[in-house]
Amino acid sequence: MAAETRRVALALKDPQFSAQGAWSDDEFRRRLAAIDELLADLLHAQALLGRWSTPAMRDSLTLAPKRLSDGGGEGGGNTGFLALQWYPALLLSYAGGIAAVSAESYGALVALMHARVETSRGEKRLVEAATSGLGDLRQHFKVLPGHDRQYVPFSEFLHAKLKPVLDEALCLGGEYDRAFDMFEMLYAVEFCHQADRGWGPIGRFGWKSSRGGSNPIGQLISEAASAGKEWAPLVAGLCGSSPEKFAEHAKGLAEGVARSGMW
């Protein structure tokens, strides 16, 4: 894991990924494809670690996202390309996090979200640093083929990209959608908690919840309320293990979905 992380980190310092230069949609698409190619082997390994890592292996689970966050978004250059520097860490967070959720390994999920990374504003948890770092660039994923008419193009892009990766590594099959939605909801709630904000990144669960039907966010809130402080994600350390904090942030997230106009 360490050797592959070093290889990718060095490759990402190549001038082709420099934040200098003028923005164009074509250049965004080129860089994204090149980054995805570089990360292919790491994604597979990250998924396996997310699913099977023990507490003694948490350093291996968080290694790649932490190291690929080094210097993310810092220095001068185009703001879009600077934001894109957080994409590798986010992609790895999704791969490991979805895998952890699929195994109900919430300790691994929390360890991944709580990994400490250095930013220009000091040390932050990975869930806050990477999400804030990517910022509004998540909406620019609309320029990718097939994503132009989607409410949450970044989430939809990752859902499509990671499905074959997770299926090859873990054979999730029909469990994938549930694990993906659960990960995004827990990730968004923990972002609210770490960043102390009343909103979090809305993923595919948003349009599902706003249109009725399965209503993932409503189900999550009900599940947590029924279990109270014994709810497994809280026991693992989500929202500081506070049922009250979780309820507050999840309610804010649900209200954000309701205001989003995903109808």
N, C-alpha and C positions, 0 to 999 in steps of 0.2 A: 504493500500500500504506500509506504513512504517513497519508494523508488519511482513509482508511477506518478505520485503527487509531485515530486520534484521535476519529473520530465514535463508534465503538463504546465506547471508553474513557469518553468523556463521558456517553454514554447509560447506562452501567453505574453511574454515580454518582447516577442518579435515585433519589429516595426510595423508589420501589417495590422497589429492590434492597437497601435498608438492612438491616443485620444486626439492627436493633432489631425488637421485636415477638415475639409468641408463635409457636412452631413449630406447623405443621399439615401433614399430608400434602397437602392441597389446595393450600396456599400453596407448598409445595415443587414440586408439579407445575406450578403457574402460573408460578413464577419460571423453572423450567427451560425451559418452552416459550417464554417471552419472551426468554431469553438465546439460545436456538437461533435464533429469528427474527432477532435482532440480528446473529448471527455468520454468517449464510448466505453473504454475498458474500465475507467474509474466508476462510471455509473453502475455497471454490472457488479463490481466489487462493493460499492456503497449499498446497493440493494441487499446483497447477501449479509453484510454487516448489520443493516437495519433489522433484518429478520432474525438473525441468529446470534448477535453479539451478546455476551454476558457483561455484567457490570465491570469486570476486569478488562474488557475490551473497549470501553467507552472512548479511550484516547484514540484508538484506531478509527472508530466511527466518526469522530469529529475532526480528525487530522486534515483530510482533504478540503472540506469547506473552510476551515480556519486558514489554512495556508493559501488557498486561492482567494481569500478575502484580503490578504496583505496588500496594503496600498490601494485598495479599491476606491475608485471615485476621487482620488487625490491628485493634486497637481493641476496644471492648466490644460486647456484643450476644449474640444466640443463637449457640451454637457450631455448630449445623447450617448456619445461613445464612453464618457466617464461613467454614466449610469450602467451601461452594458457590462462594465467590469465586474458588477455584482452578479451577473447572470450565472456564472459557473457555480458559485456558492449556493445560490438559490436552487439551481437544477439538482445539485447533489443533496440539498436539504429535502427536496421533494422525493428523490429516489429512496433515500434512507428513511425518511419519515413515513412515506406510504407503506414501505415494507414493515416498519416497526408497528404501525397501526394494524396491519393485516395479521400480525402475530399477537396483538394486544400487548405489545412490549412497550408500555408507555414510559418506562424508565429510560429506554433508549431514545424515544421521541423527545422527552424533556431534556435529556443530555445534549441532543443535537441542537435543539432550539436555544439552550442556555450556553452553548459554547462561547467563550469570550474572544472577541476580536478587537483589534486596535483600529480606531478610526481617527479622522482629523479632529473629532470632538471628544476624544478619549476612548476608554474601553467601553464596549457595548456588548450586549448579548447578540448572538448571530441573528436571531429572529427579528430584532429591531434594526440592526445595522444593514442587513441585506435588503429587507423590505423597504426601508427608507431610502437606501442607496439606489435601488432600481426606480423608485418613485413613479412618475407618470409615464415612464417608458413602457410600462406594461400595456398601455392602451395602443402604443405604436405597433404592437404585434398584429394589428389589423392589416398592415401592408403585406403580410405573408399570404400566400395563396390559400384560399378557402376560409380565411379568418376575417374577411373584410366586413361582414354583416353580423358579427358576434358581439354580444354584450361584454364578455370577459375574454378577450382574445388571448391574453397571456395564459390564463388558466386552461382554456380550450387547447391551446398549442401544447402545453405540457401534458395534458391528459392524453392527447393523441401520441405524442412523442414517447412517453414513458410506458404506455401500455405494452408494446412488444418487448421492451427491456425487462419490465417486471414479470411478464408472462414467461419469458425465456429463463430468467433467473429463478423464479419462484412458482411458476405455473399457477398464478392467482385465478385465472379464468374469470368467472362471474363475480368473484369477490372484489375485483379491481375497482369498480365504480364506487362501491361503498367505502372501501379503504381510502380512495382518493378524496371523496367528499369529507370523510371524517378527519383526515389529515388537514385539509384546507380550513375546516372550521376550527379545529383545535389550534392550528397555527395562527389564525386570525385573532382568536380570543387571547392567546398568549402575547401576540404583538400588542394588542390593546393594553394588556397588563404591564408589559415591560416599558412601553412608550408612554404609558399613562395618558392614553387618548381614548376618546369615545367612539372611535371608528377603527376598522381594520380592513385589510384587503379582502374584497368579495370575490369568490371564485364561482365555479359552476353551481355550487349549492345555492347561490343567490337566485338565479332564474328558476331553479326547481322550487325553491321556497316561495317565491313571489307569485308563482302561477298555481299554487295549491298543490294538489297531488301528494307526492311523498313528503314534502316540507322537511328537509333534513335538519335545518336549524331549529325548528320547533321540536322535532324528535330528540335532538341533542339536549335541549333545555329540559325537557320532560324527564329524560333518562337521568340527567345529573341531579335534578330535584328529588327524584325518587330514591336515589342511592345516598344522597347527602355527602357527608365527609368521607364515606367509604367508597365513593365512586373512584374507579381505578386511576383515571388520569389525575385526579386530585391527590390521591395517595402518592402518585409518582412525582408530584411537585408542581403540577399545572396551577397557575395563578397563585403561587405561594401556598398551595394546599388549602386555599380558602374557598368554601362553597359560596360565601357572600360575594367575593370578588368575581368568581366565575359567573354567577348569576347576573351581576352588574354588567360585566363586559359582554356576555352573550346576549343580554337584552339590548344593549347598544348596537351590537352587530345585527340583530334581527330588525331593529328600527332602521338601520342603515339600508338593509335589503328592501324594506318597505318603501323607503324614500327613493330608491334607485330607479324606479320606473321600468323594471324588467318584466314587461307584460307582453 
